């Protein structure tokens, strides 16, 4: 419920301010909501970025560069963690410096966090998004999406975990990768992509997931689903052959723009600086 989110976000703001001496730059809902296959029992994952007060960076005590905050489902306790998914809301926020490094590297998850619809935004977030939209590291994003898909493929599919959810994990990374290489924009929602690319196999998997059958084995359809996975691996690799090369001079110019922005952003959050 929206009222639950509002209360949770209020608690999160206090934690960031009081315990981490910072402010939230942006906050969005990730997980199954963002990926386009939320089911009735899905939890809610929040992701985003926070900025530490610059004074805290100018000491010998290096502050944490990420925040984790979770709330348990009603009736659950820590003792239940081995048997159940006990959390209904989970947040991970990365500090601004770490976030920028991950975006520069082309980390696909953080590009999704940057560009998605936001629950909280800020001047800093809007400025950062504008800069990065002109500095998209397509090669890094391709390697990140493909690497995530391959990791899930080896861990789950080759590992014998042939369930609806595991196939969606693999296919979402591959299809989101294809989208960004074709369109030059980030689209994490596999439902939208499957509709655009007319993939009946993926639409079928999404429907099963939304109906709560995410853990059901798909042994009767293994050949169909494996063929779909093989197709998307080959397709993104073909698209990657045409990723344009960015010259070193242009790379330096882009980095300078970001360095200047970060320098000014840090100064604006420094006590006593005029």
Secondary structure by P-SEA (a helix, b strand, c coil): caaaaaaaaaaaaaaacccccccccbbbbccccccccccccbbbbbbbbbbccccccccccccccbbbbbbbccccccccccccccccbbbbbbcaaaaaaaaaaccaaaaaaaccccccccaaaaaaaaaaaaccaaaaaaaaaaaaaaaaaaaccccccccaaaaaaaaaaaaaaaaaaacccccccaaaaaaaaccaaaaaaaaaaaacccccccccaaaaaaaaaaaaaaaaaaaacccccccaaaaaaaaaaaaaaaaaaaaaaccccc
